[in-house]
Structure formats: structure tokens, C-alpha cells
Amino acid sequence: MQQAFDRIKSIISTLPESPGVYQYFDKDGRIIYVGKAKNLKRRVSSYFNKTAQSIKTAVMLRHVADLKYIVVGSEEDALHLENSMIKEYQPRYNVLLKDDKTYPWIVVKKEHFPRIFLTRNVVKDGSKYYGPYANVNLAKVIIALIKRLYPIRSCNLMLTDDNIRRGKFSKCLEYHIKNCAAPCTGEESAETYDEYIRQARQILNGETARLSAYLKEEMLKLAGELRFEEAQKIKEKLELLENYRSKSVIVNSSVHNVDVFGYDEEDDTAYINYLHIKEGSIVQSMTISYRKRIDETREDLLMIGITELRSRFGSTAKEIIVPFETGVESSSYIAVVPQRGDKKQLLEISERNARQYKIDKLKQSEKLNPEQRTTRLLKQVAVDFRLSELPRHMECFDNSNIQGTNPVSSCVVFKDGKPAKKEYRHFNVKTVEGANDFATMYEAVYRRYKRLSEEMQPLPQLIIIDGGKGQLHFAVEALKDLNLYGKIAIAGIAKRLEEIYFPEDPVPLYIDKNSESLKVVQRMRDEAHRFGITHHRNRRSKGQVASELDSIPGIGEKTRETLLKHFKSLKRLKEATFDELVETVGAAKAQKLASYFNPSSAHGEE
């Protein structure tokens, strides 16, 4: 190990201060990392001179047994060489390109009477390929548009001049339904067909404005020659094309031949979206993601993505739009970070696509692994509510009293972000007279955690109080009296603006309304409110029944309990038949109940 380290130090001392690419090898001679540098000596030295490094970098350096480098003319050349070497050797510690599936292309075949179709196989036979299309539906829309505009053949017949002249083919169904003009039988001339292909190529190149202008000119020319039927056909094509353009044009058509790169990231993955713009229209789009391996910066990752995507699409655009400076100058293009206007709008579209791709990937991953979503959700709650650990156990309190009667408090429990309904509790307030939300909250919180502490039950990581500063203050006092304040995180949520209050913090926190952590807290609050209201109604109902039964002579406490347990409500008790009453409490008491609720009926029986 020391011998390898001394050897690397010796190589570093002789490294040139030039742009280049460096390679780290392990003891078996395998390339484990490839990097680019504007200054080889400074960059490589930084790895071995740092006192504080990320864990991943430190692990990689422990496996480095040898170092080699290649000097190039510019940082841009180094970037391209790094990209090709990573693809070739796939080193263990380099960022990992996660999207290596085959995307479809639209091909114009190099043949007599060319076909135009969708393919995933690129064959080097002189045919022209457009794409790749990350959005397959977009490619299908373009193919459908071309087929509606032009009678392009779909068969794979060998249409040579000799075969057509000898009459080897006959008209098929496509001809009869007007999808093809039958070049196979000589009905369509090669010159006319080639004009169709030329115009189709313009659509595929994104040059729809130029094609629209050409079609308008042709339409007016035919109308001027009184060839109205032909002019009408051109007009129908123009309307189809304009309809397509209206859906694809994003900005001013003066924005032409520009590449746009949007960036987003999540934990150890970077997402880079690519848009290519022609005449204001997005003609190509793709998002790729990279898994970080060591301590790559977002500038490094964006440059890797730019190089990969421009290479993949064969882009020669002289201007690229990026969300931030990369620190790399290129002779191939000028990088722009727009602040406003059409280019800023394009950048926002690209960033929105990168963000949506990230969300879609997370959702797909979470479907396969639900625990992953739970962990991510709890991590967000921990960040928003300033917690030092994941809140796998959360509880929420809400008070309920109607016109000052029957005050109750409810406590709902959430485990791993989901309701644990068997652990819900309600508290019939014992020490508070009338409607006093603050004192009610104090009693409920005190009773709940006094009992959990005495029974040595696990305490929650987060308590949510439904209310503002007042309710939160009394809940905090309850925790202080139990010596639990500081051991359990606590916060209040006010109903009016959904602001979050923390103890001893006069300024509330406003969490993004779309935040998943706020939605979890809102769900807890709503569940506590529902649970409390349900219990409150039951208490009032039983109270009404019990109070009326108290006034019936000869009906004692045990009989009242039996009646409440059996009939549940005063309404059902009043509607009960005499036989049902007899079966429940016996004939003598049934007679007393019948006499009270329905005196005329009772006297009739006597």
C-alpha cells in the first residue's frame, strides 16, 4: 500500500500543468476512475493533499495502485476524451449513466421511392435517421402527420425502374383508400414522390415555418391559375401543418438551432434534460440520469450530460442554454445562462421536464419498494420540522366542545406516516369547566404522556397541536411539568393560513402548500378533528338519553346502563315494542318505561 502511494506521489510531482485526462488503476490493473482536468497537476494533487474528503473519495483512494494520464489541447478535448473512456471502460467510481435503453428513430430509407417509418435499429446503409425520440408518442404523431400530408408508400417492395416497367406489381388496398399513389405501377412519378420526401424532411428537421411559407405560395399560385381543386388540397395540407405547428411552437420562432439543458438532482442522482430548438419549436427532447459515485459537483455532472447528449443527437448548435455556469469554455458552442425572455422560458420548460422525470422515477421506484416512499416522506418531515431523527411515531391533539358542553380532547397516532387507529385515544376532560381550549389541551397532553411514561411505553418523535401559540404554549407547559420538554419535538398548526408554530419561536413557518410533509400533518390534524367530533357526538347522545332516563320513576342506574348498551339512542328506545322492552329489562320495568313514553298505550293494557 505504501509502495503504491509513494509511486503515485512520484508521478504527481512530474505531472504537467496542462489540460488532460487522468486514470486511476487498482492493484489488478483495472481502471477504477477516469477524470478530466484543466490543470492535471493541480487536480490530481488535490485528491492526495486534502485532509477532509468525502467517504466515497476516501474509499476510492484506498484502492488506487497506479496513475496514468493523457495530455490534450484543451479542457473541451479533455471532456470529450473523459466521456468516451467512461463509456469504454465503465470505471467503478465514475458517475453511472442510468438510461441506456434504445430510443426510437424516424428513418428515411435510402432507396428508390423512399419509405419513412419508426425504428429502433440504426443501420449504416446511407439512410437518414432523425432522433432519437425519448417521447415515442411524439415520433408517432410526426409519422402520422407526414402520412396525412403525403402519400408515402408503406410496403417494402423492391421498386426499381426495371421492376416497375415490367409490371411486376399491382395496386394494393393502400392505393384504393388513398394512402398511396401507387408508384409501384407507375401511377406516381419519381419526381413528384421525391418532392413529397423533400417536404417531409423539412418537417423532420423542424423547418415547418419554411414549409408553411412554401405551401402558401403554391396555394396562391394554383388559385391564380384557377386550379381551385389543387389549391384546396394544398390548403388542407397547410391547415394540418399549421395545426401541428401551433401545438409544438413554444417561443418566438427567431430562437433557432439552440440546445437547452435543464438540471435537477435528488440525493445521489442527477437528472439532465435536453431540448433541441428549431424555429421556436422543440424538435428533440430527452432526459438522462447519472448516479453519483464520488464527490462530483453539479457543474461536473452537467458538463458530462451536455457532452453525452450532444454526441448522442449529433448536435452542432452553436448556442446552448444552461441553468448555471459550468466553468468550461468550448470552441464548439457559446453557453448562455438566461435571466428573462424566451430563452429563460425554454430553460424553465427543460428544468420542468427534468423535475418531472425525477418524480416519475421516484414513483416507479416507490411502487416496487413502498418502504422507500415512507422513508423519503419521513425525511422531509424531519427536515421541515427540525428533527434529529425520522418521526416514525407521531401524535396529534385536537379539542372539541360545542357551546361549552361536554369538552373532550382527541389524540391520534401515526406510525410510519400512516394512521394506527387502535392506538387512538380520547379524553373526557375532568379538570376544566366550560369551553377553555388552553386548559383542555394541557390536561390531555399531561394525561397522555404521564401514562405512557408510567407504563414505560415508547414516546413519539413529534407531537402536533391543532391550534396556534396559545394551545402550543399550554401543551409545552404539560411536557415541562413531566420533564419531557426537549425529549419530544412539538409544534402547532394554525387553521387559518396553515402556518406552523414552534415553541419559543415568535415567527411562524410557512411550508410549501404542495409539500408532502405539510400534507401528512394536515391529514393528522383532520383525523384528530374527525375522531374528536365523533366521540363528542356520542357523549352528547348518551348524555341526552341518560338525562331523560333519570326522570323515570323506578329506573335505576344499572337499568339505565342496560338500556343504553342495548338500544344505543333515545330514539331507538322510544320506538321499541313492549316485547323488546320486556326481553331487555323484564316485565315490571318494561311497564314503567311504556307508561312513561306512551301513557295511553300503557293504560290501555292495564
C-alpha positions as CSV (number, residue, x, y, z in Angstrom):
1,M,0.0,0.0,0.0
2,Q,2.7,2.4,1.0
3,Q,4.8,1.5,-2.1
4,A,1.8,2.3,-4.4
5,F,1.3,5.6,-2.6
6,D,4.9,6.6,-3.0
7,R,4.8,5.7,-6.7
8,I,1.7,7.9,-7.2
9,K,3.3,10.8,-5.3
10,S,6.3,10.4,-7.6
11,I,4.1,10.6,-10.7
12,I,2.2,13.6,-9.3
13,S,5.5,15.5,-8.9
14,T,6.1,15.3,-12.6
15,L,2.6,15.9,-13.8
16,P,2.3,18.7,-16.4
17,E,0.1,21.8,-15.7
18,S,-1.9,21.2,-18.8
19,P,-5.4,20.0,-19.7
20,G,-5.8,16.3,-19.8
21,V,-7.4,13.1,-18.6
22,Y,-6.2,11.0,-15.7
23,Q,-6.9,7.3,-14.9
24,Y,-6.7,5.6,-11.5
25,F,-5.9,1.8,-11.6
26,D,-6.3,-0.8,-8.9
27,K,-3.8,-3.5,-8.0
28,D,-5.1,-5.8,-10.7
29,G,-4.6,-3.1,-13.4
30,R,-8.3,-2.3,-13.8
31,I,-9.3,1.3,-14.4
32,I,-11.4,2.3,-11.4
33,Y,-11.8,6.1,-12.1
34,V,-11.4,8.5,-15.1
35,G,-11.3,12.2,-14.6
36,K,-10.7,15.4,-16.7
37,A,-8.7,18.4,-15.6
38,K,-7.9,21.9,-16.8
39,N,-4.6,21.5,-14.9
40,L,-3.6,17.9,-14.4
41,K,-1.0,18.6,-11.7
42,R,-3.3,20.7,-9.6
43,R,-6.4,18.5,-10.0
44,V,-4.7,15.1,-9.2
45,S,-2.7,16.6,-6.3
46,S,-5.9,17.9,-4.7
47,Y,-7.0,14.2,-4.2
48,F,-4.0,13.4,-2.1
49,N,-3.5,16.7,-0.3
50,K,-7.0,17.1,1.1
51,T,-7.3,16.5,4.9
52,A,-11.1,16.3,4.7
53,Q,-12.6,14.2,2.0
54,S,-15.9,12.5,1.4
55,I,-16.3,8.9,2.5
56,K,-16.7,7.7,-1.2
57,T,-13.5,9.5,-2.3
58,A,-11.5,8.1,0.6
59,V,-12.7,4.6,-0.2
60,M,-11.7,5.0,-3.8
61,L,-8.2,6.3,-3.0
62,R,-7.6,3.3,-0.8
63,H,-7.9,1.1,-3.9
64,V,-5.7,3.3,-6.2
65,A,-2.5,1.4,-7.0
66,D,-1.4,3.3,-10.2
67,L,-2.0,6.5,-12.1
68,K,-1.7,7.3,-15.8
69,Y,-2.7,10.4,-17.8
70,I,-3.2,11.7,-21.3
71,V,-2.4,15.4,-22.2
72,V,-4.8,17.1,-24.7
73,G,-5.0,20.5,-26.2
74,S,-8.0,22.0,-24.3
75,E,-10.4,21.4,-21.5
76,E,-13.1,20.7,-24.1
77,D,-11.0,17.9,-25.6
78,A,-10.4,16.5,-22.1
79,L,-14.2,16.5,-21.6
80,H,-14.8,14.5,-24.8
81,L,-12.0,12.1,-24.1
82,E,-13.2,11.5,-20.5
83,N,-16.7,10.8,-21.8
84,S,-15.6,8.3,-24.4
85,M,-13.3,6.5,-21.8
86,I,-16.0,6.2,-19.3
87,K,-18.3,4.6,-21.9
88,E,-15.5,2.3,-23.0
89,Y,-14.2,1.1,-19.5
90,Q,-17.2,1.9,-17.2
91,P,-15.0,2.5,-14.2
92,R,-16.4,1.6,-10.8
93,Y,-16.2,5.0,-9.2
94,N,-17.3,7.2,-12.1
95,V,-20.8,8.6,-12.4
96,L,-23.1,5.9,-13.8
97,L,-25.4,6.7,-16.7
98,K,-28.6,5.0,-15.7
99,D,-30.6,5.4,-19.0
100,D,-29.0,3.3,-21.7
101,K,-32.1,1.9,-23.4
102,T,-32.6,2.2,-27.1
103,Y,-34.8,5.1,-28.2
104,P,-36.7,5.1,-31.5
105,W,-35.6,7.0,-34.6
106,I,-37.6,8.1,-37.7
107,V,-35.7,6.9,-40.8
108,V,-35.9,8.0,-44.4
109,K,-34.6,4.9,-46.2
110,K,-32.1,5.3,-49.0
111,E,-33.9,3.6,-51.8
112,H,-36.0,4.2,-54.9
113,F,-39.3,5.8,-53.7
114,P,-38.0,6.0,-50.0
115,R,-40.1,4.8,-47.1
116,I,-40.4,6.8,-43.8
117,F,-41.0,4.8,-40.7
118,L,-40.2,4.3,-37.0
119,T,-37.2,2.1,-36.0
120,R,-35.0,1.3,-33.0
121,N,-32.3,-0.2,-35.2
122,V,-29.8,2.2,-36.8
123,V,-28.2,0.6,-39.9
124,K,-25.4,2.3,-41.6
125,D,-26.7,1.9,-45.2
126,G,-26.8,5.6,-46.2
127,S,-30.4,6.2,-44.9
128,K,-31.1,9.4,-43.0
129,Y,-32.1,8.9,-39.3
130,Y,-33.9,11.6,-37.3
131,G,-33.9,11.4,-33.5
132,P,-33.6,9.6,-31.2
133,Y,-37.1,10.4,-29.7
134,A,-37.3,10.0,-26.0
135,N,-41.1,10.6,-26.3
136,V,-42.3,7.7,-28.6
137,N,-45.7,9.4,-28.9
138,L,-44.2,12.5,-30.4
139,A,-42.4,10.4,-33.0
140,K,-45.8,8.6,-33.8
141,V,-47.5,12.0,-34.2
142,I,-44.9,13.2,-36.7
143,I,-45.2,10.0,-38.7
144,A,-49.0,10.3,-38.7
145,L,-48.7,13.9,-39.9
146,I,-46.4,13.0,-42.7
147,K,-48.7,10.2,-43.9
148,R,-51.7,12.5,-43.8
149,L,-49.8,15.1,-45.8
150,Y,-48.1,12.9,-48.4
151,P,-49.0,9.5,-50.0
152,I,-45.7,7.8,-48.8
153,R,-45.6,4.1,-49.5
154,S,-45.6,1.7,-46.6
155,C,-44.8,-1.6,-48.4
156,N,-41.2,-3.0,-48.6
157,L,-41.3,-3.9,-52.3
158,M,-38.2,-3.6,-54.4
159,L,-39.3,-0.6,-56.6
160,T,-36.6,-0.5,-59.2
161,D,-37.3,1.2,-62.6
162,D,-36.9,-2.2,-64.3
163,N,-39.4,-4.0,-61.9
164,I,-42.0,-1.2,-62.4
165,R,-41.6,-1.2,-66.2
166,R,-42.0,-5.0,-66.3
167,G,-45.3,-4.6,-64.3
168,K,-44.2,-7.0,-61.5
169,F,-46.6,-5.3,-59.0
170,S,-50.2,-4.5,-58.7
171,K,-52.2,-1.8,-56.8
172,C,-53.0,-2.7,-53.2
173,L,-55.6,-1.5,-50.7
174,E,-53.4,1.5,-49.7
175,Y,-53.9,2.9,-53.2
176,H,-57.7,2.4,-53.1
177,I,-58.1,4.1,-49.7
178,K,-55.9,7.0,-51.0
179,N,-52.9,6.4,-48.6
180,C,-50.5,5.7,-51.5
181,A,-50.4,6.9,-55.1
182,A,-49.1,3.5,-56.4
183,P,-45.5,4.3,-57.5
184,C,-45.2,0.5,-57.9
185,T,-47.3,0.6,-61.0
186,G,-46.0,3.9,-62.4
187,E,-49.1,5.9,-61.3
188,E,-46.8,8.2,-59.3
189,S,-43.7,9.7,-60.9
190,A,-40.3,9.7,-59.1
191,E,-40.0,13.5,-59.4
192,T,-43.4,14.0,-57.6
193,Y,-42.6,11.4,-55.0
194,D,-39.1,13.0,-54.3
195,E,-40.9,16.3,-53.7
196,Y,-43.0,14.7,-51.1
197,I,-39.9,13.3,-49.4
198,R,-38.1,16.7,-49.6
199,Q,-41.1,18.3,-47.8
200,A,-41.3,15.5,-45.2
201,R,-37.6,16.0,-44.5
202,Q,-38.3,19.7,-43.7
203,I,-40.9,18.6,-41.1
204,L,-38.4,16.1,-39.6
205,N,-35.7,18.9,-39.5
206,G,-38.1,21.2,-37.7
207,E,-38.3,23.6,-40.6
208,T,-42.0,23.8,-40.5
209,A,-42.1,27.6,-41.0
210,R,-40.2,27.4,-44.2
211,L,-42.5,24.6,-45.4
212,S,-45.6,26.5,-44.5
213,A,-44.4,29.5,-46.5
214,Y,-43.7,27.3,-49.5
215,L,-47.2,25.7,-49.3
216,K,-48.9,29.1,-49.1
217,E,-47.0,30.3,-52.1
218,E,-48.1,27.1,-54.0
219,M,-51.7,27.5,-52.9
220,L,-51.9,31.1,-54.1
221,K,-50.1,30.3,-57.4
222,L,-52.7,27.5,-58.2
223,A,-55.6,29.7,-57.2
224,G,-54.3,32.4,-59.5
225,E,-54.2,29.8,-62.4
226,L,-57.8,28.9,-61.5
227,R,-56.8,25.4,-60.5
228,F,-59.0,25.5,-57.4
229,E,-59.2,21.8,-56.7
230,E,-55.4,21.5,-56.5
231,A,-55.3,24.7,-54.4
232,Q,-57.8,23.2,-52.0
233,K,-55.7,20.1,-51.5
234,I,-52.7,22.3,-50.7
235,K,-54.9,24.4,-48.3
236,E,-55.8,21.2,-46.4
237,K,-52.2,20.2,-46.1
238,L,-51.3,23.7,-44.9
239,E,-54.1,23.6,-42.2
240,L,-52.7,20.2,-41.0
241,L,-49.2,21.6,-40.8
242,E,-50.3,24.8,-39.1
243,N,-52.3,22.8,-36.5
244,Y,-49.1,20.7,-35.8
245,R,-47.0,23.9,-35.5
246,S,-49.5,25.6,-33.1
247,K,-49.0,22.6,-30.7
248,S,-45.3,22.5,-31.0
249,V,-44.2,26.2,-31.1
250,I,-43.1,27.2,-27.7
251,V,-41.4,30.6,-28.1
252,N,-40.6,33.2,-30.7
253,S,-39.6,31.5,-34.0
254,S,-36.4,33.6,-34.0
255,V,-34.9,31.2,-31.5
256,H,-33.3,28.8,-33.9
257,N,-30.8,25.8,-33.7
258,V,-30.3,26.0,-29.9
259,D,-29.7,23.3,-27.3
260,V,-31.3,23.7,-23.9
261,F,-30.2,21.8,-20.8
262,G,-32.2,21.6,-17.6
263,Y,-30.8,20.2,-14.3
264,D,-32.3,18.7,-11.1
265,E,-31.0,16.3,-8.5
266,E,-32.1,14.0,-5.7
267,D,-29.7,12.6,-3.1
268,D,-27.0,10.8,-5.2
269,T,-28.7,11.1,-8.6
270,A,-28.6,13.9,-11.1
271,Y,-31.2,14.4,-13.8
272,I,-30.4,16.3,-17.0
273,N,-33.0,17.2,-19.7
274,Y,-32.1,18.1,-23.3
275,L,-34.2,20.1,-25.7
276,H,-33.2,21.0,-29.3
277,I,-35.0,24.0,-30.7
278,K,-35.6,24.9,-34.4
279,E,-37.6,27.9,-35.4
280,G,-39.1,28.1,-32.0
281,S,-40.2,24.5,-31.9
282,I,-39.0,21.7,-29.7
283,V,-37.9,19.0,-32.2
284,Q,-35.9,16.7,-29.9
285,S,-36.2,16.0,-26.2
286,M,-34.6,13.5,-23.8
287,T,-33.8,13.2,-20.1
288,I,-31.0,11.1,-18.7
289,S,-29.9,10.5,-15.1
290,Y,-26.5,9.9,-13.6
291,R,-25.7,8.1,-10.4
292,K,-23.0,9.9,-8.5
293,R,-20.1,7.8,-7.5
294,I,-17.8,10.2,-5.5
295,D,-17.9,13.9,-4.8
296,E,-18.8,15.2,-8.3
297,T,-20.1,18.7,-8.4
298,R,-23.3,19.7,-10.2
299,E,-21.1,21.6,-12.7
300,D,-19.2,18.4,-13.5
301,L,-22.4,16.4,-13.9
302,L,-24.0,19.0,-16.2
303,M,-20.9,19.0,-18.4
304,I,-20.9,15.2,-18.6
305,G,-24.6,15.3,-19.6
306,I,-24.0,18.1,-22.2
307,T,-21.2,16.1,-23.8
308,E,-23.2,12.8,-23.8
309,L,-26.4,14.3,-25.2
310,R,-24.9,16.5,-27.9
311,S,-22.9,13.5,-29.0
312,R,-25.9,11.2,-28.9
313,F,-28.0,13.6,-31.0
314,G,-25.2,14.7,-33.2
315,S,-25.9,18.3,-32.4
316,T,-23.9,21.1,-33.9
317,A,-25.8,24.0,-32.3
318,K,-23.6,27.0,-31.7
319,E,-25.5,28.1,-28.7
320,I,-26.6,26.2,-25.6
321,I,-28.8,27.4,-22.8
322,V,-27.8,26.2,-19.3
323,P,-29.1,26.9,-15.7
324,F,-25.7,27.8,-14.3
325,E,-22.1,28.4,-15.4
326,T,-20.1,25.2,-15.8
327,G,-16.7,26.9,-15.8
328,V,-15.8,25.1,-19.1
329,E,-15.2,27.1,-22.2
330,S,-15.8,25.5,-25.6
331,S,-14.9,26.3,-29.2
332,S,-18.0,24.4,-30.4
333,Y,-20.6,26.5,-28.7
334,I,-21.4,29.5,-26.5
335,A,-23.1,28.8,-23.2
336,V,-25.8,31.2,-22.0
337,V,-27.5,31.5,-18.6
338,P,-30.7,33.5,-19.5
339,Q,-32.3,35.8,-16.9
340,R,-35.5,36.6,-18.8
341,G,-37.4,36.4,-22.1
342,D,-37.9,33.5,-24.5
343,K,-34.7,31.7,-23.6
344,K,-35.5,31.8,-19.9
345,Q,-38.9,30.3,-20.7
346,L,-37.2,27.5,-22.6
347,L,-34.9,26.8,-19.7
348,E,-37.8,26.6,-17.4
349,I,-39.5,24.1,-19.7
350,S,-36.4,22.0,-19.7
351,E,-36.0,22.2,-15.9
352,R,-39.7,21.2,-15.5
353,N,-39.1,18.2,-17.7
354,A,-36.0,17.1,-15.6
355,R,-38.0,17.6,-12.4
356,Q,-41.0,15.6,-13.8
357,Y,-38.6,12.8,-14.9
358,K,-37.2,12.7,-11.4
359,I,-40.7,12.5,-9.9
360,D,-41.7,9.7,-12.3
361,K,-38.6,7.7,-11.5
362,L,-39.2,8.1,-7.7
363,K,-42.8,7.0,-8.1
364,Q,-41.8,3.9,-10.2
365,S,-39.2,3.0,-7.6
366,E,-41.6,3.5,-4.7
367,K,-44.2,1.2,-6.3
368,L,-41.7,-1.5,-6.2
369,N,-40.5,-0.6,-2.7
370,P,-43.2,1.2,-0.6
371,E,-40.8,1.5,2.3
372,Q,-38.7,3.8,0.2
373,R,-41.6,6.3,-0.1
374,T,-42.2,6.2,3.6
375,T,-38.6,6.9,4.4
376,R,-38.4,9.7,1.9
377,L,-41.6,11.2,3.3
378,L,-40.4,11.0,6.9
379,K,-37.1,12.5,5.9
380,Q,-38.9,15.5,4.5
381,V,-41.0,15.8,7.7
382,A,-37.7,15.6,9.7
383,V,-36.2,18.5,7.6
384,D,-39.3,20.7,7.7
385,F,-39.9,20.2,11.5
386,R,-36.2,20.4,12.5
387,L,-36.0,16.9,13.9
388,S,-32.8,15.0,14.6
389,E,-34.3,11.6,13.8
390,L,-37.0,10.2,11.5
391,P,-40.5,10.7,13.0
392,R,-41.7,7.1,12.7
393,H,-44.1,7.7,15.6
394,M,-46.2,11.0,15.5
395,E,-49.2,12.1,17.6
396,C,-51.7,14.9,17.1
397,F,-54.1,16.5,19.6
398,D,-57.4,18.4,19.0
399,N,-60.0,19.8,21.3
400,S,-63.8,19.6,20.7
401,N,-66.7,21.3,22.6
402,I,-70.0,22.6,21.3
403,Q,-71.4,25.6,23.0
404,G,-69.2,24.8,26.0
405,T,-70.8,21.4,26.7
406,N,-69.0,18.1,27.1
407,P,-65.4,19.2,26.4
408,V,-63.3,16.4,25.0
409,S,-59.8,16.1,23.5
410,S,-58.7,13.5,21.0
411,C,-55.2,12.1,20.3
412,V,-54.5,10.3,17.0
413,V,-51.4,8.2,16.4
414,F,-49.5,7.8,13.1
415,K,-46.8,5.1,12.7
416,D,-44.6,5.4,9.6
417,G,-46.8,8.1,8.2
418,K,-50.0,6.0,8.4
419,P,-52.9,6.0,11.0
420,A,-52.5,3.5,13.8
421,K,-56.2,3.6,14.7
422,K,-56.0,1.0,17.5
423,E,-53.8,3.5,19.4
424,Y,-56.2,6.5,19.1
425,R,-57.3,7.9,22.4
426,H,-60.0,10.4,23.6
427,F,-60.0,12.3,26.9
428,N,-63.2,13.3,28.7
429,V,-61.9,16.5,30.4
430,K,-62.2,16.3,34.2
431,T,-60.5,19.4,35.5
432,V,-61.9,22.1,33.1
433,E,-65.2,23.9,33.4
434,G,-66.8,25.2,30.2
435,A,-65.0,26.0,26.9
436,N,-61.3,26.5,27.8
437,D,-59.2,25.2,24.9
438,F,-55.9,26.0,26.6
439,A,-56.6,24.2,29.9
440,T,-58.2,21.3,28.0
441,M,-55.1,20.9,25.9
442,Y,-52.9,21.0,29.0
443,E,-54.9,18.2,30.6
444,A,-55.0,16.0,27.5
445,V,-51.2,16.2,26.9
446,Y,-50.4,15.8,30.6
447,R,-52.6,12.7,31.0
448,R,-51.4,11.1,27.7
449,Y,-47.7,11.3,28.4
450,K,-47.9,10.8,32.1
451,R,-49.5,7.4,31.4
452,L,-47.0,6.5,28.6
453,S,-44.1,7.4,31.0
454,E,-45.5,5.4,33.9
455,E,-46.2,2.4,31.7
456,M,-42.7,2.8,30.0
457,Q,-44.3,2.9,26.6
458,P,-42.4,4.4,23.6
459,L,-42.8,8.2,23.2
460,P,-43.4,9.8,19.8
461,Q,-40.7,11.7,18.0
462,L,-43.1,14.5,17.1
463,I,-46.3,16.0,18.6
464,I,-48.6,18.2,16.6
465,I,-51.0,20.5,18.4
466,D,-54.1,21.7,16.4
467,G,-54.0,25.4,17.2
468,G,-51.8,28.5,17.4
469,K,-49.5,29.8,20.0
470,G,-51.9,29.6,22.9
471,Q,-52.7,25.9,22.6
472,L,-49.0,25.1,21.9
473,H,-47.8,27.0,25.0
474,F,-50.1,25.0,27.3
475,A,-49.0,21.7,25.7
476,V,-45.4,22.7,26.2
477,E,-46.1,23.5,29.9
478,A,-47.6,20.0,30.3
479,L,-44.4,18.5,28.8
480,K,-42.3,20.6,31.1
481,D,-44.2,19.5,34.2
482,L,-43.5,15.9,33.1
483,N,-39.8,16.7,32.4
484,L,-40.3,15.6,28.8
485,Y,-39.8,19.0,27.1
486,G,-36.8,18.7,24.8
487,K,-37.1,15.0,24.6
488,I,-40.1,15.1,22.3
489,A,-40.3,17.6,19.4
490,I,-43.6,19.6,19.4
491,A,-45.2,22.1,17.0
492,G,-48.6,23.7,16.4
493,I,-50.5,24.1,13.2
494,A,-52.9,27.0,12.9
495,K,-56.0,26.5,10.7
496,R,-56.3,29.9,9.0
497,L,-53.1,30.0,7.0
498,E,-51.7,26.5,7.8
499,E,-48.8,28.2,9.5
500,I,-46.5,26.1,11.7
501,Y,-45.5,27.4,15.2
502,F,-42.5,26.2,17.2
503,P,-42.1,26.7,20.9
504,E,-40.2,29.9,21.8
505,D,-40.2,31.0,18.1
506,P,-42.4,34.1,17.6
507,V,-42.3,33.9,13.8
508,P,-44.4,31.0,12.2
509,L,-43.0,28.8,9.5
510,Y,-44.9,28.7,6.2
511,I,-44.3,25.3,4.5
512,D,-44.9,25.0,0.8
513,K,-48.6,24.2,0.3
514,N,-47.7,21.3,-2.0
515,S,-45.1,19.8,0.4
516,E,-45.8,16.2,1.3
517,S,-44.8,16.8,4.9
518,L,-47.4,19.5,5.3
519,K,-50.0,17.1,3.8
520,V,-49.1,14.5,6.4
521,V,-49.6,17.0,9.2
522,Q,-52.9,18.2,7.7
523,R,-54.1,14.6,7.5
524,M,-53.2,14.1,11.1
525,R,-55.0,17.3,12.1
526,D,-58.1,16.4,10.1
527,E,-58.1,12.8,11.5
528,A,-57.8,14.2,15.1
529,H,-60.7,16.6,14.4
530,R,-62.9,13.8,13.0
531,F,-62.1,11.4,15.8
532,G,-62.8,14.1,18.4
533,I,-66.1,15.2,16.9
534,T,-67.4,11.6,16.6
535,H,-66.6,11.0,20.3
536,H,-68.2,14.3,21.2
537,R,-71.5,13.5,19.4
538,N,-71.6,10.1,21.1
539,R,-71.2,11.7,24.5
540,R,-73.9,14.2,23.9
541,S,-76.2,11.5,22.6
542,K,-75.7,9.3,25.6
543,G,-76.0,12.3,27.9
544,Q,-79.4,13.1,26.4
545,V,-80.6,9.5,26.8
546,A,-79.2,9.2,30.4
547,S,-80.7,12.6,31.5
548,E,-84.2,11.6,30.3
549,L,-84.0,8.1,31.8
550,D,-83.0,9.7,35.2
551,S,-86.5,11.2,35.4
552,I,-88.4,7.9,35.0
553,P,-89.6,6.5,38.4
554,G,-88.3,3.0,39.2
555,I,-85.5,3.0,36.7
556,G,-82.2,2.8,38.4
557,E,-78.5,3.2,37.3
558,K,-78.0,-0.4,36.3
559,T,-81.2,-0.5,34.3
560,R,-80.2,2.8,32.5
561,E,-76.8,1.2,31.6
562,T,-78.5,-1.9,30.3
563,L,-80.9,0.2,28.2
564,L,-78.1,2.4,26.8
565,K,-76.0,-0.6,26.0
566,H,-78.8,-2.3,24.1
567,F,-80.7,0.5,22.3
568,K,-77.7,3.0,21.9
569,S,-80.1,6.0,21.5
570,L,-83.2,7.6,22.9
571,K,-84.9,7.4,19.5
572,R,-84.5,3.7,19.2
573,L,-85.6,3.2,22.9
574,K,-88.8,5.1,22.2
575,E,-89.5,3.1,19.1
576,A,-89.0,-0.3,20.8
577,T,-92.0,-2.6,21.2
578,F,-93.3,-3.7,24.6
579,D,-92.0,-7.2,24.0
580,E,-88.5,-5.8,23.2
581,L,-88.5,-3.9,26.5
582,V,-89.6,-7.0,28.4
583,E,-86.9,-9.0,26.9
584,T,-84.3,-6.4,27.8
585,V,-85.2,-5.3,31.4
586,G,-88.2,-7.5,32.4
587,A,-92.0,-7.0,32.5
588,A,-92.2,-4.7,35.5
589,K,-89.6,-2.2,34.3
590,A,-90.9,-2.5,30.7
591,Q,-94.3,-1.4,32.0
592,K,-92.8,1.6,33.7
593,L,-91.0,2.6,30.5
594,A,-94.1,2.1,28.4
595,S,-96.2,4.1,30.8
596,Y,-93.6,7.0,30.7
597,F,-93.1,7.1,26.9
598,N,-96.6,6.2,25.8
599,P,-99.1,6.7,28.7
600,S,-102.3,6.0,26.6
601,S,-101.0,2.7,25.4
602,A,-99.9,1.6,28.8
603,H,-103.2,2.4,30.4
604,G,-105.0,0.5,27.7
605,E,-103.0,-2.6,28.6
606,E,-104.0,-2.2,32.2
